[in-house]
Every structure is written in structure tokens, then in C-alpha cells.
Amino acid sequence: MSKSPLLRLSTLALLIAASNAGAYELYADDDAHLNANIEAVFGIFHSQENYIPSGTLSEGSSSWREGYIKYGLSFDQGLGGAGTTYGAFGFLSSGTWGDGDAAGFSDGSERTTKIEDASLGWRSGNLFSALGEDGVDVSFGRQNIMVGDGFLINGDSLNLGTGVADGEFNRGGAYYLAARKNFDETAVLRLGGKEGWRSDLMWLKSDNRAQARSELYVGTLEHVAEAGTVGLTYIDVTDVDEEFASPIQLDRKDMKTYSLRAQGNAGVENLFLSGEYVWQDKKDVDDGSSSDEKAWYLEAGWTFKDAIWTPSVSYRYSRFSENYDTLFYGLSRGYGTWFQGEVAGNYAGPFNSNTAVHHLAFKVSPLENLSLGVLWFDFNTLDKDLGNTDGKELDLYAEWGVTENLLVMPVIGIYQPDKSAEQGGTQLGNDDRNLYSQLVFAFMF
């Protein structure tokens, strides 16, 4: 049975978020597949106001464009009852044009082509029946990694441009689109099938200067059931490149992070529940003292499946302590996770640190291939001596699956800061309401 257009739309949106390109089958038999993968995303952006994070912009507006094309091959090969080997290799070409983004992380001059995918792996099939189908999965190389809901790790997707530190952190453009998402070096062991107890053991190394080229070990333990998933995560950052580290990232070395998370419907069909509590044990590099940082969120939602247009509504409260290290969070379930607010989460701040956030979301699907949504955020700074990012934001968006391969996503954002940059905030020149707009086209082949 073919998938419905709405299911294809949702799948396509998640493909963009996770950077798993669509595939065109070049060869297939009973034991092997060879696919060509092409993913192309292009966006047009305008912000009536500029922001201070890069320190390179002045009062005014910014208009820019971003795009990338990811292209390559992937394969899987059955090994005659001894599992399946698989892998991928591909390039990514990206760029930014125009003024650069509204925070000055890019200036419109960025253009780069580099290898993005280069990984190999092996899945066990039914060799270890006690662990379930594919109960052992080993992979290594350059690949995207996500843990849980992406609250801590969802790829190495921070894509700064030449607008910061004379281009020392430049990854080649497409800051908002987060073109490059893969960790440079990985070794991953996944144990357990799709249900019951399972675990991940990972070594990850970033080549991203904006992430201080961090090296880390990750361990997870989860229980997966129809009613939901409960999981534990442990992260040990063993090294950073001090030449490129921010003050918070300098304290990242030898930092231990622990989290408890849960997500599911608790056995109630229309209900959605999600939450995570994170504790970080940090050591100050200057005096050797220790500090504890914490972050957590609770979210509840309801889908009215029998109502016209299938509306859904949700509320979330999240809190991030003053010096919390956000690590490698990224887009997971759509707008608002975990870039909270299209303006605030990408340009103005807060960037999931030193803040508490109230969030309301509403979504309807008037057509099988069209969803419309409204997002509201209320940002409250915890320690205003570190800067004031208080404000409110309203975002309106659509996800339109024009065809099976093309997704169009317009967004209008209205952001109201409490303070201008001169008053301790981040908006340059004034505290006026900012009207922000973007239009993104995504094509998967």
C-alpha cells in the first residue's frame, strides 16, 4: 500500500531534520541495494532587525539566502545469514548569499564543498535472537548521531560562517539550514532491537571549531515499549581544542553530563508526553573548582484525531541554568525543538542557556499534504547580569508537500524583545517589534 501524502510530508520534514536523504535505487537484488542520494534545500530570509551575538553588525535589517546540495551513494549487502553490511559516501556543497544572517554569524561570502558522508556499518540480522532483529549494530566513520529527543545531541550542526573571528569558524555557509550535521569521527555500538531494553555506546569527535573540536564518550540505556520510551544518558567530554573554545567550552573538558528522559503516550492514544532532566558536573579550568548546571523540560500535548483538520495542541516549560552547556542540541520534532523561536533560537538568543521558556504550539492539517502551525514563546532570563534576553515570539508556519519529493515551508515570525542591546539585550539600536520571514524549499530524490 502506498503512503498517504500527509505521511510522506511528515517523513520528508523529518528527513531534513535528520539529514537522511531520499534515495534513487540504482541496483537491487535479494541481498544487495545501491542507491543514489540527493538532498537539496534552499531558503530566502529577511529580518527587519539585527542582533549582537557575533559583534559584527550594526542597527538595521538583513536579507540573505542559504542553500546546500548533498549528493552521494549508499549501499547495503546481505552476508548470507551473517547479517548485513551497509555504508554511505557523499559530498555536500553549501553557500550563503546577500547580507548574511541577522546575528552576523555569516556575511554572504561563504561557499564550500566537502565530504559529508563516509561511514561503514554492520547489522546482525537474526544472529543474536535474544537481542532482537539487528540487535547488534556497529558503525564508524563520518555520520550523523542523535540521542533521545535531540536535547543534548542531534548531530554536529552548528554552521558558523566568516562573520566571526575573521572566518576562523567558517563551515561553508547555510547557518540557519545547518547544512553540515555529521560528526567527523565516530565509533558506535548499538545493542538491542526496536523494543524492550537497548543501549548505545559511542565515541564521537567533532571537527567543528565552533564546538571546540570536542571529543566525547556517550552511553545510553533505554526501555522501549508501546506506551513510551524511558532512557538514561551519560556523556563524558574528554577533550576540547582550547584555541577555539569559548569560556563555557573551556569548562567542557572532563565535564560529565547525566540525563533521565521519557517520551510517549502512556497508553492513551491521543496524548503526547515528553520530558528530560539533565545534570552537568563541570570543573573550572582556572581554579579547579566544581559546579553543577542543570536543564530540564516537561511537555504535554493532545491530538484531536476525530475533529476536522486533526488539530493538536501542546504546552512545554523548559529551564536552563546560568552556565549550562548546550552541547550538540538540534532540530528533532520540528520547529521549536530545540531551536526555540525562529528569531530567538537562531539570532537573538537565548540559546538554551540562562533562561526559562514557556511554549505553546497549535497545529492543524486542512489537507493531507498541508499542515499549518502557530508557535508562541515567552523567554525569561535567570541572571540578568549575564545579559537580558527576555522577550516574546509568535511564529506562523506551513508545511506543504507539493509533490512526493518537494516540500515548501514558509514562516512568519514576530519577535518582541524587552530590552535593546544598549539596555543589556541583544537587538541592535532599539527594542522594536521585529517582523521576520523565511521561505524554505526542500527537495529529496
C-alpha positions in Angstrom: 0.0 0.0 0.0 1.4 3.5 -0.9 1.9 6.1 1.8 -0.6 8.9 2.2 0.6 12.4 1.1 0.5 13.6 4.8 2.7 10.7 5.9 5.1 11.5 3.0 5.1 15.1 4.1 5.9 14.2 7.7 8.6 11.8 6.6 10.2 14.5 4.4 10.3 17.0 7.2 12.0 14.5 9.5 14.4 13.6 6.7 15.5 17.3 6.5 15.9 17.4 10.3 17.9 14.2 10.5 19.8 14.8 7.2 18.8 11.4 5.8 18.4 12.0 2.1 15.9 10.3 -0.1 17.2 7.6 -2.4 17.0 6.5 -6.0 17.6 2.8 -6.5 20.5 2.2 -8.9 20.7 -1.6 -8.3 18.8 -4.1 -6.2 18.6 -7.9 -5.8 17.5 -10.1 -2.9 20.7 -9.4 -0.9 22.0 -6.0 -2.1 21.0 -2.4 -2.8 22.9 0.5 -4.2 21.2 3.9 -4.0 21.9 7.4 -5.2 21.0 10.1 -2.6 20.3 13.7 -3.4 19.0 16.3 -1.0 18.7 20.0 -2.0 17.5 22.7 0.3 17.3 26.5 -0.4 16.0 29.3 1.8 15.2 33.0 1.4 15.3 35.1 4.7 14.6 38.6 5.8 14.9 40.2 9.3 13.8 43.8 10.0 16.3 43.9 12.9 19.8 42.8 13.6 21.3 41.2 16.7 24.5 41.4 18.7 25.9 37.8 19.2 28.7 38.0 16.6 29.6 41.6 17.5 30.0 42.4 13.8 26.6 44.0 12.8 25.0 47.4 13.4 21.4 48.6 13.6 19.4 47.8 10.5 17.9 44.8 8.6 19.3 41.8 6.9 18.3 39.9 3.8 20.0 36.8 2.7 19.8 33.4 1.0 21.1 30.0 2.0 21.3 26.7 0.2 23.0 23.3 0.0 23.0 20.2 -2.1 24.0 16.8 -0.6 24.8 14.1 -3.0 26.3 10.6 -2.8 25.8 6.8 -2.7 24.6 4.4 -0.1 24.5 0.6 -0.1 23.6 -2.5 1.9 24.8 -6.0 1.3 23.4 -9.2 2.9 26.1 -11.6 4.1 24.2 -14.9 3.7 22.7 -15.2 7.2 25.6 -13.4 8.9 23.9 -10.0 9.0 24.1 -7.0 6.6 26.9 -4.6 5.9 26.0 -1.0 4.9 27.6 2.3 4.2 27.4 5.7 2.7 29.7 8.2 0.9 28.8 11.6 -0.3 29.6 15.3 -0.7 27.9 18.5 0.4 28.1 21.9 -1.3 26.7 24.9 0.6 26.6 28.6 0.4 25.2 31.9 1.8 24.4 34.9 -0.3 23.3 38.5 0.4 23.8 40.3 3.7 24.4 37.2 5.8 22.2 36.2 8.8 20.7 38.6 11.3 23.2 37.7 14.0 26.2 38.2 11.8 27.5 34.6 12.0 27.7 34.6 8.2 28.3 37.6 5.8 27.1 36.2 2.5 30.5 35.2 1.1 30.5 31.5 2.3 30.9 28.8 -0.3 32.3 25.3 0.4 32.2 21.7 -1.0 33.4 18.9 1.3 32.9 15.3 2.1 29.8 14.9 4.4 29.1 11.1 4.5 31.8 8.5 4.9 30.6 5.6 7.0 30.5 1.8 7.2 28.5 -0.5 9.4 27.2 -4.0 10.1 23.9 -5.2 11.5 23.5 -8.6 13.0 20.1 -9.6 11.5 18.9 -12.6 13.5 22.3 -13.9 14.6 21.6 -12.9 18.2 17.9 -13.6 18.7 18.0 -12.7 22.4 18.7 -9.1 21.4 16.1 -9.0 18.7 16.4 -8.4 15.0 19.5 -6.4 14.2 20.2 -6.5 18.0 23.9 -5.7 17.3 24.7 -2.7 15.1 28.2 -1.5 14.7 29.2 1.6 12.6 32.1 4.0 12.3 33.2 7.0 10.2 31.6 10.3 9.4 27.9 10.2 10.2 25.0 11.9 12.0 24.2 10.9 15.6 21.1 11.6 17.6 20.5 10.8 21.3 17.0 10.7 22.6 15.0 13.8 21.7 18.0 15.8 20.5 18.0 17.8 23.7 21.7 17.0 24.2 23.0 15.6 20.9 21.5 15.8 17.5 24.4 16.0 15.0 27.3 18.4 14.8 25.1 21.0 13.2 26.4 24.4 14.3 27.3 26.1 11.0 29.0 29.4 11.6 30.3 31.4 8.6 33.0 34.0 8.0 31.3 36.7 10.1 33.1 35.6 13.3 36.8 35.8 14.1 37.9 36.6 10.6 36.4 33.3 9.3 38.2 31.0 11.8 35.0 29.2 12.4 33.7 29.1 8.9 32.0 25.8 7.8 30.9 27.0 4.4 27.5 28.7 4.8 23.9 27.8 5.3 23.9 28.8 9.0 20.1 28.5 9.5 19.7 25.4 7.4 22.5 23.7 9.3 23.9 22.2 6.2 26.6 20.1 7.8 25.4 17.8 10.5 27.8 14.9 10.7 30.4 14.2 13.3 33.8 13.9 11.7 34.8 10.6 13.5 32.5 8.1 15.2 32.5 4.6 16.6 29.1 3.4 17.5 27.8 0.1 19.1 24.0 -0.3 19.4 22.7 -3.2 21.4 19.1 -4.4 21.4 16.2 -4.3 18.9 13.3 -1.9 18.5 11.5 -3.0 21.7 12.5 -3.7 25.3 15.8 -2.9 26.7 18.5 -1.4 24.4 21.8 0.5 24.8 24.2 2.6 22.8 27.9 3.0 23.4 29.6 5.8 21.3 32.8 7.7 20.7 32.3 10.9 18.9 34.8 13.5 17.7 33.9 16.9 16.2 35.9 18.8 13.6 33.8 21.8 14.2 35.8 24.8 15.6 32.6 26.4 16.8 32.2 23.3 19.0 35.9 23.5 20.1 36.5 20.2 18.3 35.2 18.4 21.2 35.8 14.7 21.8 33.3 12.7 23.9 32.1 9.3 25.0 28.3 8.6 25.2 26.4 5.8 26.8 22.6 5.2 26.8 20.3 2.7 28.4 16.6 2.7 27.3 13.5 0.7 27.6 11.2 1.0 24.6 7.5 0.0 24.8 4.3 0.8 23.0 3.4 3.3 25.8 6.7 5.1 25.5 10.5 5.2 26.0 12.4 5.8 29.2 16.1 6.4 28.9 19.3 7.3 30.7 22.2 9.1 29.0 25.8 9.6 30.2 28.2 11.9 28.3 31.9 12.4 29.2 33.7 15.1 27.2 37.4 14.1 27.3 39.0 16.8 25.2 38.5 20.3 23.6 40.6 22.4 21.4 41.4 25.3 23.7 42.4 27.6 20.8 38.8 27.8 19.6 36.9 27.2 22.9 34.6 29.8 24.4 34.7 30.2 28.2 31.9 27.8 28.7 33.5 25.3 26.3 36.8 25.6 28.2 35.0 24.2 31.2 33.5 21.4 28.9 36.7 19.4 29.2 36.2 16.5 31.6 32.6 17.6 32.1 30.2 14.8 33.0 26.6 15.0 31.8 23.8 12.8 33.1 20.2 12.8 32.0 16.9 11.0 32.6 14.3 11.2 29.8 10.9 9.8 28.8 8.6 10.2 25.8 5.4 8.5 24.7 1.6 8.5 25.2 1.4 6.5 28.5 -1.1 4.2 26.7 -3.5 7.0 25.8 -3.8 7.2 22.0 -4.2 11.0 21.6 -1.8 12.0 24.4 1.8 13.1 23.9 4.2 13.4 26.9 7.9 14.2 26.9 10.5 15.3 29.4 14.2 15.3 30.3 16.3 16.3 33.3 20.0 17.0 32.8 22.7 17.5 35.4 26.2 18.6 34.4 29.3 18.2 36.7 31.7 20.9 35.5 35.2 21.8 36.6 36.5 25.4 36.2 39.8 25.3 34.2 41.2 28.3 36.1 40.8 27.3 39.7 39.8 23.7 39.5 36.5 24.3 41.4 33.4 22.3 40.6 29.9 23.5 39.7 26.6 21.9 38.9 24.5 23.0 36.0 21.0 21.8 35.2 18.5 21.8 32.4 15.1 20.2 32.1 11.7 20.4 30.3 8.2 18.9 30.6 5.8 18.8 27.7 2.3 17.6 27.2 0.2 17.6 24.1 -3.2 16.3 22.8 -4.3 15.5 19.2 -8.0 15.7 18.4 -7.9 12.8 15.8 -11.7 12.8 15.3 -12.0 16.5 14.8 -11.9 18.3 11.4 -8.3 19.1 10.3 -7.0 16.9 13.2 -5.9 19.8 15.4 -3.2 19.3 18.0 -2.1 21.5 20.9 0.8 21.3 23.3 2.5 23.2 26.2 6.1 22.9 27.3 8.1 24.5 30.0 11.9 24.4 29.8 14.6 25.8 32.1 18.4 26.1 31.6 20.7 27.2 34.3 23.1 30.2 34.0 26.2 28.4 32.7 24.5 25.3 31.3 26.5 23.9 28.3 24.0 23.1 25.5 26.4 20.6 23.8 25.1 19.4 20.4 21.3 20.0 20.5 19.5 20.3 17.2 16.2 20.1 15.3 14.3 16.9 16.1 10.5 17.0 16.2 10.1 20.1 14.0 10.0 23.9 14.7 10.7 24.7 18.4 12.8 21.6 19.1 15.4 22.5 20.1 15.8 25.9 18.5 13.1 27.7 20.5 11.7 30.6 18.4 12.8 31.2 14.8 14.3 34.6 15.8 15.3 34.0 19.4 16.6 30.5 18.8 18.7 31.4 15.8 19.8 35.1 16.1 18.7 37.0 19.2 19.1 34.4 21.9 18.7 32.9 24.4 20.4 29.8 23.0 19.1 27.4 25.6 21.2 28.8 28.5 20.4 31.1 31.4 16.7 31.1 30.7 13.2 29.7 31.3 10.8 29.3 28.4 7.1 28.9 28.2 6.0 27.4 24.9 2.6 26.8 23.3 2.0 25.1 20.0 -1.1 24.6 17.8 -1.2 22.7 14.5 -3.9 21.7 12.0 -3.8 19.7 8.7 -6.5 21.1 6.4 -5.2 18.9 3.6 -3.4 15.6 3.5 -0.3 17.3 2.2 -0.6 20.6 4.1 -0.1 21.5 7.8 -0.4 24.9 9.4 1.0 25.8 12.8 1.3 28.5 15.4 4.1 28.7 18.0 4.3 31.1 21.0 7.3 31.5 23.2 7.9 33.6 26.4 11.6 33.9 27.4 12.6 34.8 30.9 16.3 35.4 31.8 17.5 33.8 35.0 20.6 36.0 35.7 20.3 39.4 34.0 23.8 40.3 35.0 24.9 38.0 32.2 22.6 39.8 29.7 18.9 40.2 29.2 17.2 38.0 26.6 13.7 38.5 28.0 11.1 38.6 25.2 8.2 37.0 23.4 7.8 35.5 20.0 5.0 34.3 17.8 5.7 32.1 14.7 3.3 31.1 12.0 4.3 28.4 9.6 3.2 26.0 6.9 4.5 22.7 5.6 3.2 22.0 2.1 4.1 18.8 0.4 3.8 20.0 -3.2 4.9 16.6 -4.5 6.3 13.4 -3.1 9.8 15.0 -3.4 9.3 18.7 -2.8 8.4 20.4 0.5 7.8 24.1 0.8 7.9 25.7 4.3 7.1 29.5 4.8 7.5 31.1 8.2 6.5 34.5 9.6 8.0 35.4 13.0 7.1 38.3 15.2 9.7 38.9 18.0 9.4 41.4 20.7 12.4 41.9 23.0 12.1 43.6 26.4 15.5 45.3 26.0 17.7 46.7 23.2 21.4 45.9 23.1 22.1 49.3 24.7 19.9 48.3 27.6 21.5 44.9 28.1 19.6 42.9 25.5 20.7 41.7 22.0 18.6 43.7 19.4 20.7 46.4 17.9 19.6 50.0 18.1 16.1 49.6 19.5 13.6 47.3 21.3 11.0 47.5 18.5 9.0 44.5 17.3 10.8 42.5 14.6 8.9 41.1 11.7 10.9 38.1 10.4 10.2 36.0 7.3 11.6 33.0 5.6 10.7 30.6 2.8 12.4 27.2 2.5 12.3 24.7 -0.4 13.5 21.2 0.2 13.9 18.6 -2.5 14.6 14.9 -1.9 15.3 12.5 -4.7 
